[in-house]
Protein backbone atom coordinates (compact mmCIF):
# COMPACT_ATOMS: atom_id res chain seq x y z
CA UNK A 1 0.00 0.00 0.00
CA UNK A 2 1.40 3.40 -1.01
CA UNK A 3 1.71 5.66 2.03
CA UNK A 4 1.53 9.46 1.84
CA UNK A 5 4.95 11.05 2.17
CA UNK A 6 5.22 13.11 5.33
CA UNK A 7 6.87 16.50 5.07
CA UNK A 8 9.18 17.90 7.74
CA UNK A 9 6.27 19.30 9.76
CA UNK A 10 3.89 16.36 9.44
CA UNK A 11 6.50 13.95 10.82
CA UNK A 12 6.56 15.80 14.16
CA UNK A 13 3.29 14.48 15.60
CA UNK A 14 3.90 10.74 15.12
CA UNK A 15 7.46 11.19 16.41
CA UNK A 16 6.16 12.80 19.62
CA UNK A 17 3.59 10.01 20.03
CA UNK A 18 6.18 7.27 19.56
CA UNK A 19 8.54 8.94 22.06
CA UNK A 20 5.81 9.12 24.70
CA UNK A 21 4.74 5.54 24.06
CA UNK A 22 8.25 4.07 24.26
CA UNK A 23 9.49 6.04 27.28
CA UNK A 24 6.41 6.62 29.45
CA UNK A 25 3.88 3.89 28.61
CA UNK A 26 5.14 2.36 30.81
CA UNK A 27 8.17 4.02 32.35
CA UNK A 28 11.00 1.48 32.66
CA UNK A 29 14.10 2.42 34.64
CA UNK A 30 16.29 -0.28 33.15
CA UNK A 31 15.47 0.52 29.55
CA UNK A 32 15.86 4.25 30.17
CA UNK A 33 19.30 3.65 31.73
CA UNK A 34 20.39 1.57 28.72
CA UNK A 35 19.21 4.30 26.37
CA UNK A 36 21.16 6.84 28.44
CA UNK A 37 24.28 4.73 27.91
CA UNK A 38 23.55 4.71 24.16
CA UNK A 39 23.19 8.50 24.29
CA UNK A 40 26.57 8.82 26.02
CA UNK A 41 28.36 6.61 23.51
CA UNK A 42 26.83 8.18 20.41
CA UNK A 43 26.94 11.73 21.76
CA UNK A 44 23.21 12.12 21.04
CA UNK A 45 22.31 14.11 24.11
CA UNK A 46 21.81 17.80 24.77
CA UNK A 47 23.82 19.40 27.49
CA UNK A 48 26.80 21.49 28.27
CA UNK A 49 28.25 23.78 30.78
CA UNK A 50 31.58 24.85 31.98
CA UNK A 51 33.28 26.94 34.46
CA UNK A 52 36.53 28.61 35.06
CA UNK A 53 38.59 29.47 38.07
CA UNK A 54 41.12 32.20 38.50
CA UNK A 55 43.02 33.19 41.56
CA UNK A 56 44.39 36.43 42.83
CA UNK A 57 47.64 36.97 44.65
CA UNK A 58 48.95 34.06 46.67
CA UNK A 59 50.98 34.23 49.81
CA UNK A 60 52.78 30.91 49.66
CA UNK A 61 52.92 29.15 53.02
CA UNK A 62 56.25 28.88 54.73
CA UNK A 63 58.49 26.44 52.90
CA UNK A 64 56.40 26.52 49.71
CA UNK A 65 58.45 29.12 47.84
CA UNK A 66 60.26 26.50 45.81
CA UNK A 67 56.93 25.09 44.66
CA UNK A 68 55.90 28.55 43.50
CA UNK A 69 59.12 28.96 41.54
CA UNK A 70 58.61 25.52 40.05
CA UNK A 71 55.12 26.54 38.95
CA UNK A 72 56.49 29.68 37.26
CA UNK A 73 59.18 27.59 35.58
CA UNK A 74 56.52 25.13 34.44
CA UNK A 75 54.45 27.91 32.89
CA UNK A 76 57.49 29.23 30.99
CA UNK A 77 59.50 26.10 30.21
CA UNK A 78 62.79 25.89 28.38
CA UNK A 79 63.55 23.36 25.64
CA UNK A 80 65.60 21.24 28.03
CA UNK A 81 62.58 20.92 30.31
CA UNK A 82 60.28 20.13 27.38
CA UNK A 83 62.69 17.52 26.05
CA UNK A 84 62.61 15.77 29.40
CA UNK A 85 58.85 15.28 29.07
CA UNK A 86 58.79 14.43 25.35
CA UNK A 87 58.30 10.66 25.92
CA UNK A 88 55.37 11.39 28.23
CA UNK A 89 53.89 13.88 25.74
CA UNK A 90 54.23 11.36 22.91
CA UNK A 91 52.64 8.65 25.05
CA UNK A 92 49.80 11.01 25.98
CA UNK A 93 49.15 11.92 22.34
CA UNK A 94 49.19 8.24 21.35
CA UNK A 95 46.75 7.34 24.14
CA UNK A 96 44.47 10.25 23.20
CA UNK A 97 44.36 9.26 19.52
CA UNK A 98 43.71 5.64 20.49
CA UNK A 99 40.85 6.63 22.79
CA UNK A 100 39.29 8.87 20.11
CA UNK A 101 39.45 6.05 17.53
CA UNK A 102 38.02 3.59 20.05
CA UNK A 103 35.17 5.97 20.83
CA UNK A 104 34.44 6.55 17.12
CA UNK A 105 34.35 2.82 16.50
CA UNK A 106 32.06 2.16 19.45
CA UNK A 107 29.80 5.05 18.46
CA UNK A 108 29.57 3.67 14.91
CA UNK A 109 28.20 0.35 16.15
CA UNK A 110 25.97 2.03 18.73
CA UNK A 111 24.48 4.18 15.97
CA UNK A 112 22.80 1.00 14.71
CA UNK A 113 21.85 -0.04 18.25
CA UNK A 114 20.08 3.32 18.65
CA UNK A 115 18.23 2.80 15.38
CA UNK A 116 17.19 -0.70 16.40
CA UNK A 117 16.14 0.47 19.88
CA UNK A 118 13.69 3.07 18.59
CA UNK A 119 12.56 1.15 15.52
CA UNK A 120 11.65 -2.06 17.40
CA UNK A 121 11.08 -0.61 20.90
CA UNK A 122 13.92 -2.58 22.46
CA UNK A 123 17.38 -1.71 23.76
CA UNK A 124 19.69 -4.73 23.69
CA UNK A 125 23.30 -3.72 24.22
CA UNK A 126 25.15 -7.04 24.06
CA UNK A 127 22.89 -8.66 21.49
CA UNK A 128 22.82 -5.40 19.56
CA UNK A 129 26.62 -5.25 19.46
CA UNK A 130 26.78 -8.75 17.97
CA UNK A 131 23.96 -7.97 15.55
CA UNK A 132 25.33 -4.67 14.22
CA UNK A 133 29.10 -4.99 14.60
CA UNK A 134 29.76 -5.78 10.93
CA UNK A 135 27.75 -2.85 9.63
CA UNK A 136 29.27 -0.63 12.29
CA UNK A 137 32.72 -1.53 10.93
CA UNK A 138 31.76 -0.24 7.50
CA UNK A 139 30.31 2.96 8.93
CA UNK A 140 33.41 3.50 11.09
CA UNK A 141 35.74 3.27 8.07
CA UNK A 142 33.56 5.79 6.24
CA UNK A 143 33.72 8.19 9.20
CA UNK A 144 37.53 7.99 9.25
CA UNK A 145 37.76 8.57 5.50
CA UNK A 146 35.30 11.47 5.70
CA UNK A 147 37.08 13.04 8.67
CA UNK A 148 40.38 12.95 6.79
CA UNK A 149 38.98 14.14 3.47
CA UNK A 150 37.29 17.28 4.81
CA UNK A 151 40.47 19.06 6.06
CA UNK A 152 42.35 17.94 2.92
CA UNK A 153 39.61 19.43 0.75
CA UNK A 154 39.66 22.65 2.77
CA UNK A 155 43.43 22.83 2.48
CA UNK A 156 43.28 22.44 -1.30
CA UNK A 157 40.33 24.75 -1.94
CA UNK A 158 41.37 27.49 0.50
CA UNK A 159 45.11 26.98 0.59
CA UNK A 160 45.67 26.83 -3.17
CA UNK A 161 44.40 30.41 -3.89
CA UNK A 162 46.31 31.77 -0.89
CA UNK A 163 49.49 30.03 -2.02
CA UNK A 164 49.02 31.32 -5.59
CA UNK A 165 48.56 34.88 -4.28
CA UNK A 166 51.70 34.52 -2.16
CA UNK A 167 53.71 33.24 -5.13
CA UNK A 168 52.46 36.17 -7.20
CA UNK A 169 53.78 38.61 -4.59
CA UNK A 170 50.40 40.05 -3.69
CA UNK A 171 51.12 39.88 0.04
CA UNK A 172 54.44 41.72 -0.44
CA UNK A 173 52.63 44.89 -1.50
CA UNK A 174 49.17 44.62 0.11
CA UNK A 175 48.22 48.27 -0.40
CA UNK A 176 48.61 47.94 -4.14
CA UNK A 177 46.24 44.95 -4.18
CA UNK A 178 43.84 46.04 -1.42
CA UNK A 179 40.67 45.55 -3.50
CA UNK A 180 41.78 42.10 -4.65
CA UNK A 181 42.66 41.06 -1.10
CA UNK A 182 39.31 42.25 0.29
CA UNK A 183 37.22 40.61 -2.43
CA UNK A 184 39.33 37.48 -2.36
CA UNK A 185 39.11 37.26 1.43
CA UNK A 186 35.31 37.63 1.37
CA UNK A 187 35.02 35.01 -1.39
CA UNK A 188 37.24 32.57 0.50
CA UNK A 189 35.26 33.16 3.70
CA UNK A 190 31.94 32.30 2.05
CA UNK A 191 33.56 29.36 0.28
CA UNK A 192 34.83 28.09 3.64
CA UNK A 193 31.39 28.46 5.22
CA UNK A 194 29.77 26.72 2.27
CA UNK A 195 32.16 23.78 2.46
CA UNK A 196 31.64 23.41 6.22
CA UNK A 197 27.86 23.50 5.80
CA UNK A 198 28.05 20.94 3.00
CA UNK A 199 30.22 18.67 5.15
CA UNK A 200 27.73 18.97 8.03
CA UNK A 201 24.82 18.07 5.72
CA UNK A 202 26.68 15.04 4.34
CA UNK A 203 27.39 13.85 7.89
CA UNK A 204 23.72 14.36 8.80
CA UNK A 205 22.46 12.40 5.80
CA UNK A 206 24.91 9.58 6.50
CA UNK A 207 23.74 9.33 10.11
CA UNK A 208 20.02 9.73 9.46
CA UNK A 209 19.46 8.02 6.09
CA UNK A 210 22.47 5.89 5.09
CA UNK A 211 22.43 4.02 8.41
CA UNK A 212 18.77 2.87 8.03
CA UNK A 213 19.51 1.72 4.47
CA UNK A 214 22.51 -0.26 5.72
CA UNK A 215 20.45 -1.80 8.53
CA UNK A 216 17.35 -2.71 6.52
CA UNK A 217 19.04 -4.06 3.39
CA UNK A 218 22.37 -5.23 4.89
CA UNK A 219 24.35 -2.84 2.68
CA UNK A 220 27.83 -1.43 2.96
CA UNK A 221 28.06 2.31 3.45
CA UNK A 222 29.07 2.80 -0.21
CA UNK A 223 26.07 0.85 -1.50
CA UNK A 224 23.82 2.75 0.90
CA UNK A 225 24.99 6.06 -0.59
CA UNK A 226 24.32 4.72 -4.10
CA UNK A 227 20.74 3.99 -3.01
CA UNK A 228 20.34 7.26 -1.17
CA UNK A 229 21.56 9.77 -3.75
CA UNK A 230 18.70 9.18 -6.25
CA UNK A 231 16.22 9.51 -3.40
CA UNK A 232 17.73 12.85 -2.39
CA UNK A 233 17.74 14.09 -5.98
CA UNK A 234 14.08 13.18 -6.49
CA UNK A 235 12.87 15.28 -3.52
CA UNK A 236 15.29 18.13 -3.05
CA UNK A 237 12.73 20.45 -1.43
CA UNK A 238 11.49 17.82 1.02
CA UNK A 239 14.99 16.99 2.25
CA UNK A 240 15.91 20.67 2.41
CA UNK A 241 12.90 21.22 4.63
CA UNK A 242 14.02 18.28 6.75
CA UNK A 243 17.47 19.83 7.28
CA UNK A 244 15.96 23.21 8.20
CA UNK A 245 13.50 21.61 10.60
CA UNK A 246 16.30 19.61 12.23
CA UNK A 247 18.20 22.86 12.81
CA UNK A 248 15.15 24.45 14.45
CA UNK A 249 14.52 21.38 16.58
CA UNK A 250 18.17 21.10 17.58
CA UNK A 251 18.26 24.74 18.71
CA UNK A 252 15.05 24.34 20.69
CA UNK A 253 16.24 21.08 22.25
CA UNK A 254 19.59 22.61 23.18
CA UNK A 255 17.86 25.51 24.93
CA UNK A 256 15.35 23.37 26.85
CA UNK A 257 17.71 20.63 27.93
CA UNK A 258 20.55 23.08 28.40
CA UNK A 259 18.50 24.91 31.06
CA UNK A 260 17.49 21.62 32.72
CA UNK A 261 21.05 20.32 32.70
CA UNK A 262 22.35 23.62 34.09
CA UNK A 263 20.26 23.16 37.22
CA UNK A 264 21.32 19.51 37.43
CA UNK A 265 24.98 20.50 37.14
CA UNK A 266 24.59 23.09 39.87
CA UNK A 267 22.90 20.51 42.08
CA UNK A 268 25.75 18.06 41.48
CA UNK A 269 28.77 20.35 41.45
CA UNK A 270 28.01 22.16 44.69
CA UNK A 271 28.16 19.03 46.92
CA UNK A 272 31.02 17.63 44.83
CA UNK A 273 32.92 20.88 45.26
CA UNK A 274 32.41 20.76 49.02
CA UNK A 275 33.63 17.15 49.16
CA UNK A 276 36.61 18.04 46.95
CA UNK A 277 37.56 20.99 49.15
CA UNK A 278 37.38 18.85 52.30
CA UNK A 279 39.56 16.18 50.70
CA UNK A 280 42.05 18.81 49.46
CA UNK A 281 42.54 20.41 52.86
CA UNK A 282 42.70 17.00 54.52
CA UNK A 283 45.41 15.94 52.07
CA UNK A 284 47.32 19.16 52.68
CA UNK A 285 47.20 18.59 56.41
CA UNK A 286 48.44 15.02 55.95
CA UNK A 287 51.45 16.20 53.95
CA UNK A 288 50.08 15.09 50.58
CA UNK A 289 52.61 15.44 47.71
CA UNK A 290 52.24 15.06 43.98
CA UNK A 291 53.78 11.85 42.71
CA UNK A 292 52.97 9.79 39.59
CA UNK A 293 50.85 7.49 41.73
CA UNK A 294 48.85 10.27 43.41
CA UNK A 295 48.39 12.09 40.10
CA UNK A 296 47.08 8.88 38.52
CA UNK A 297 44.66 8.37 41.41
CA UNK A 298 43.34 11.94 41.12
CA UNK A 299 42.95 11.65 37.33
CA UNK A 300 41.13 8.33 37.70
CA UNK A 301 38.81 9.74 40.37
CA UNK A 302 38.11 12.79 38.22
CA UNK A 303 37.34 10.58 35.24
CA UNK A 304 34.86 8.55 37.28
CA UNK A 305 33.14 11.70 38.57
CA UNK A 306 32.92 13.27 35.11
CA UNK A 307 31.56 10.03 33.63
CA UNK A 308 28.88 9.93 36.31
CA UNK A 309 27.92 13.54 35.59
CA UNK A 310 27.72 12.87 31.85
CA UNK A 311 25.58 9.81 32.49
CA UNK A 312 23.12 11.83 34.56
CA UNK A 313 22.92 14.44 31.80
CA UNK A 314 22.43 11.71 29.20
CA UNK A 315 19.72 10.11 31.35
CA UNK A 316 17.79 13.37 31.49
CA UNK A 317 18.30 14.03 27.77
CA UNK A 318 17.18 10.56 26.62
CA UNK A 319 13.75 11.81 25.42
CA UNK A 320 15.48 14.19 23.00
CA UNK A 321 17.55 11.35 21.53
CA UNK A 322 14.53 9.06 21.12
CA UNK A 323 12.46 11.86 19.59
CA UNK A 324 15.08 12.81 17.00
CA UNK A 325 15.56 9.19 15.96
CA UNK A 326 11.81 8.67 15.77
CA UNK A 327 11.41 11.86 13.75
CA UNK A 328 13.97 10.61 11.22
CA UNK A 329 12.29 7.22 10.98
CA UNK A 330 8.86 8.69 10.30
CA UNK A 331 10.13 11.16 7.71
CA UNK A 332 12.33 8.66 5.90
CA UNK A 333 10.00 5.70 6.42
CA UNK A 334 7.24 7.44 4.47
CA UNK A 335 9.63 7.51 1.47
CA UNK A 336 11.44 4.21 1.92
CA UNK A 337 8.92 1.34 1.74
CA UNK A 338 11.12 -1.28 3.40
CA UNK A 339 11.51 0.95 6.47
CA UNK A 340 7.91 2.14 6.29
CA UNK A 341 6.62 -1.43 6.76
CA UNK A 342 8.16 -1.38 10.26
CA UNK A 343 7.49 2.26 11.15
CA UNK A 344 3.90 2.18 9.86
CA UNK A 345 2.65 -1.36 10.50
CA UNK A 346 -0.64 -2.19 8.81
CA UNK A 347 -3.69 -1.99 11.07
CA UNK A 348 -5.00 -5.30 12.35
CA UNK A 349 -7.79 -6.73 10.23
CA UNK A 350 -11.27 -6.05 11.54
CA UNK A 351 -12.91 -8.94 13.37
CA UNK A 352 -15.03 -11.12 11.20
CA UNK A 353 -18.77 -10.67 11.51
CA UNK A 354 -20.44 -13.80 12.92
CA UNK A 355 -22.50 -15.64 10.34
CA UNK A 356 -26.16 -15.09 11.21
CA UNK A 357 -28.05 -18.26 11.98
CA UNK A 358 -30.82 -19.09 9.56
CA UNK A 359 -34.24 -19.12 11.19
CA UNK A 360 -35.47 -22.55 12.15
CA UNK A 361 -38.47 -23.46 10.08
CA UNK A 362 -41.30 -25.02 12.02
CA UNK A 363 -41.73 -28.72 11.50
CA UNK A 364 -44.57 -29.63 9.15
CA UNK A 365 -47.79 -30.59 10.85
CA UNK A 366 -48.45 -34.35 10.97
CA UNK A 367 -50.91 -35.68 8.43
CA UNK A 368 -54.43 -36.28 9.69
C-alpha positions in Angstrom: 0.0 0.0 0.0 1.4 3.4 -1.0 1.7 5.7 2.0 1.5 9.5 1.8 5.0 11.0 2.2 5.2 13.1 5.3 6.9 16.5 5.1 9.2 17.9 7.7 6.3 19.3 9.8 3.9 16.4 9.4 6.5 14.0 10.8 6.6 15.8 14.2 3.3 14.5 15.6 3.9 10.7 15.1 7.5 11.2 16.4 6.2 12.8 19.6 3.6 10.0 20.0 6.2 7.3 19.6 8.5 8.9 22.1 5.8 9.1 24.7 4.7 5.5 24.1 8.2 4.1 24.3 9.5 6.0 27.3 6.4 6.6 29.5 3.9 3.9 28.6 5.1 2.4 30.8 8.2 4.0 32.4 11.0 1.5 32.7 14.1 2.4 34.6 16.3 -0.3 33.1 15.5 0.5 29.6 15.9 4.3 30.2 19.3 3.6 31.7 20.4 1.6 28.7 19.2 4.3 26.4 21.2 6.8 28.4 24.3 4.7 27.9 23.6 4.7 24.2 23.2 8.5 24.3 26.6 8.8 26.0 28.4 6.6 23.5 26.8 8.2 20.4 26.9 11.7 21.8 23.2 12.1 21.0 22.3 14.1 24.1 21.8 17.8 24.8 23.8 19.4 27.5 26.8 21.5 28.3 28.3 23.8 30.8 31.6 24.8 32.0 33.3 26.9 34.5 36.5 28.6 35.1 38.6 29.5 38.1 41.1 32.2 38.5 43.0 33.2 41.6 44.4 36.4 42.8 47.6 37.0 44.7 49.0 34.1 46.7 51.0 34.2 49.8 52.8 30.9 49.7 52.9 29.2 53.0 56.3 28.9 54.7 58.5 26.4 52.9 56.4 26.5 49.7 58.4 29.1 47.8 60.3 26.5 45.8 56.9 25.1 44.7 55.9 28.6 43.5 59.1 29.0 41.5 58.6 25.5 40.1 55.1 26.5 38.9 56.5 29.7 37.3 59.2 27.6 35.6 56.5 25.1 34.4 54.4 27.9 32.9 57.5 29.2 31.0 59.5 26.1 30.2 62.8 25.9 28.4 63.6 23.4 25.6 65.6 21.2 28.0 62.6 20.9 30.3 60.3 20.1 27.4 62.7 17.5 26.0 62.6 15.8 29.4 58.8 15.3 29.1 58.8 14.4 25.4 58.3 10.7 25.9 55.4 11.4 28.2 53.9 13.9 25.7 54.2 11.4 22.9 52.6 8.7 25.1 49.8 11.0 26.0 49.1 11.9 22.3 49.2 8.2 21.4 46.8 7.3 24.1 44.5 10.3 23.2 44.4 9.3 19.5 43.7 5.6 20.5 40.9 6.6 22.8 39.3 8.9 20.1 39.4 6.1 17.5 38.0 3.6 20.1 35.2 6.0 20.8 34.4 6.5 17.1 34.4 2.8 16.5 32.1 2.2 19.5 29.8 5.1 18.5 29.6 3.7 14.9 28.2 0.4 16.2 26.0 2.0 18.7 24.5 4.2 16.0 22.8 1.0 14.7 21.9 0.0 18.2 20.1 3.3 18.6 18.2 2.8 15.4 17.2 -0.7 16.4 16.1 0.5 19.9 13.7 3.1 18.6 12.6 1.1 15.5 11.6 -2.1 17.4 11.1 -0.6 20.9 13.9 -2.6 22.5 17.4 -1.7 23.8 19.7 -4.7 23.7 23.3 -3.7 24.2 25.2 -7.0 24.1 22.9 -8.7 21.5 22.8 -5.4 19.6 26.6 -5.3 19.5 26.8 -8.8 18.0 24.0 -8.0 15.6 25.3 -4.7 14.2 29.1 -5.0 14.6 29.8 -5.8 10.9 27.7 -2.9 9.6 29.3 -0.6 12.3 32.7 -1.5 10.9 31.8 -0.2 7.5 30.3 3.0 8.9 33.4 3.5 11.1 35.7 3.3 8.1 33.6 5.8 6.2 33.7 8.2 9.2 37.5 8.0 9.3 37.8 8.6 5.5 35.3 11.5 5.7 37.1 13.0 8.7 40.4 12.9 6.8 39.0 14.1 3.5 37.3 17.3 4.8 40.5 19.1 6.1 42.4 17.9 2.9 39.6 19.4 0.7 39.7 22.6 2.8 43.4 22.8 2.5 43.3 22.4 -1.3 40.3 24.8 -1.9 41.4 27.5 0.5 45.1 27.0 0.6 45.7 26.8 -3.2 44.4 30.4 -3.9 46.3 31.8 -0.9 49.5 30.0 -2.0 49.0 31.3 -5.6 48.6 34.9 -4.3 51.7 34.5 -2.2 53.7 33.2 -5.1 52.5 36.2 -7.2 53.8 38.6 -4.6 50.4 40.0 -3.7 51.1 39.9 0.0 54.4 41.7 -0.4 52.6 44.9 -1.5 49.2 44.6 0.1 48.2 48.3 -0.4 48.6 47.9 -4.1 46.2 45.0 -4.2 43.8 46.0 -1.4 40.7 45.5 -3.5 41.8 42.1 -4.6 42.7 41.1 -1.1 39.3 42.2 0.3 37.2 40.6 -2.4 39.3 37.5 -2.4 39.1 37.3 1.4 35.3 37.6 1.4 35.0 35.0 -1.4 37.2 32.6 0.5 35.3 33.2 3.7 31.9 32.3 2.0 33.6 29.4 0.3 34.8 28.1 3.6 31.4 28.5 5.2 29.8 26.7 2.3 32.2 23.8 2.5 31.6 23.4 6.2 27.9 23.5 5.8 28.1 20.9 3.0 30.2 18.7 5.2 27.7 19.0 8.0 24.8 18.1 5.7 26.7 15.0 4.3 27.4 13.9 7.9 23.7 14.4 8.8 22.5 12.4 5.8 24.9 9.6 6.5 23.7 9.3 10.1 20.0 9.7 9.5 19.5 8.0 6.1 22.5 5.9 5.1 22.4 4.0 8.4 18.8 2.9 8.0 19.5 1.7 4.5 22.5 -0.3 5.7 20.5 -1.8 8.5 17.4 -2.7 6.5 19.0 -4.1 3.4 22.4 -5.2 4.9 24.3 -2.8 2.7 27.8 -1.4 3.0 28.1 2.3 3.4 29.1 2.8 -0.2 26.1 0.9 -1.5 23.8 2.8 0.9 25.0 6.1 -0.6 24.3 4.7 -4.1 20.7 4.0 -3.0 20.3 7.3 -1.2 21.6 9.8 -3.8 18.7 9.2 -6.3 16.2 9.5 -3.4 17.7 12.9 -2.4 17.7 14.1 -6.0 14.1 13.2 -6.5 12.9 15.3 -3.5 15.3 18.1 -3.0 12.7 20.4 -1.4 11.5 17.8 1.0 15.0 17.0 2.3 15.9 20.7 2.4 12.9 21.2 4.6 14.0 18.3 6.8 17.5 19.8 7.3 16.0 23.2 8.2 13.5 21.6 10.6 16.3 19.6 12.2 18.2 22.9 12.8 15.2 24.5 14.4 14.5 21.4 16.6 18.2 21.1 17.6 18.3 24.7 18.7 15.0 24.3 20.7 16.2 21.1 22.3 19.6 22.6 23.2 17.9 25.5 24.9 15.4 23.4 26.8 17.7 20.6 27.9 20.6 23.1 28.4 18.5 24.9 31.1 17.5 21.6 32.7 21.0 20.3 32.7 22.3 23.6 34.1 20.3 23.2 37.2 21.3 19.5 37.4 25.0 20.5 37.1 24.6 23.1 39.9 22.9 20.5 42.1 25.7 18.1 41.5 28.8 20.3 41.5 28.0 22.2 44.7 28.2 19.0 46.9 31.0 17.6 44.8 32.9 20.9 45.3 32.4 20.8 49.0 33.6 17.2 49.2 36.6 18.0 47.0 37.6 21.0 49.1 37.4 18.9 52.3 39.6 16.2 50.7 42.0 18.8 49.5 42.5 20.4 52.9 42.7 17.0 54.5 45.4 15.9 52.1 47.3 19.2 52.7 47.2 18.6 56.4 48.4 15.0 55.9 51.4 16.2 54.0 50.1 15.1 50.6 52.6 15.4 47.7 52.2 15.1 44.0 53.8 11.9 42.7 53.0 9.8 39.6 50.8 7.5 41.7 48.8 10.3 43.4 48.4 12.1 40.1 47.1 8.9 38.5 44.7 8.4 41.4 43.3 11.9 41.1 43.0 11.6 37.3 41.1 8.3 37.7 38.8 9.7 40.4 38.1 12.8 38.2 37.3 10.6 35.2 34.9 8.5 37.3 33.1 11.7 38.6 32.9 13.3 35.1 31.6 10.0 33.6 28.9 9.9 36.3 27.9 13.5 35.6 27.7 12.9 31.9 25.6 9.8 32.5 23.1 11.8 34.6 22.9 14.4 31.8 22.4 11.7 29.2 19.7 10.1 31.3 17.8 13.4 31.5 18.3 14.0 27.8 17.2 10.6 26.6 13.7 11.8 25.4 15.5 14.2 23.0 17.5 11.4 21.5 14.5 9.1 21.1 12.5 11.9 19.6 15.1 12.8 17.0 15.6 9.2 16.0 11.8 8.7 15.8 11.4 11.9 13.7 14.0 10.6 11.2 12.3 7.2 11.0 8.9 8.7 10.3 10.1 11.2 7.7 12.3 8.7 5.9 10.0 5.7 6.4 7.2 7.4 4.5 9.6 7.5 1.5 11.4 4.2 1.9 8.9 1.3 1.7 11.1 -1.3 3.4 11.5 1.0 6.5 7.9 2.1 6.3 6.6 -1.4 6.8 8.2 -1.4 10.3 7.5 2.3 11.1 3.9 2.2 9.9 2.6 -1.4 10.5 -0.6 -2.2 8.8 -3.7 -2.0 11.1 -5.0 -5.3 12.4 -7.8 -6.7 10.2 -11.3 -6.1 11.5 -12.9 -8.9 13.4 -15.0 -11.1 11.2 -18.8 -10.7 11.5 -20.4 -13.8 12.9 -22.5 -15.6 10.3 -26.2 -15.1 11.2 -28.0 -18.3 12.0 -30.8 -19.1 9.6 -34.2 -19.1 11.2 -35.5 -22.6 12.2 -38.5 -23.5 10.1 -41.3 -25.0 12.0 -41.7 -28.7 11.5 -44.6 -29.6 9.2 -47.8 -30.6 10.8 -48.5 -34.3 11.0 -50.9 -35.7 8.4 -54.4 -36.3 9.7 
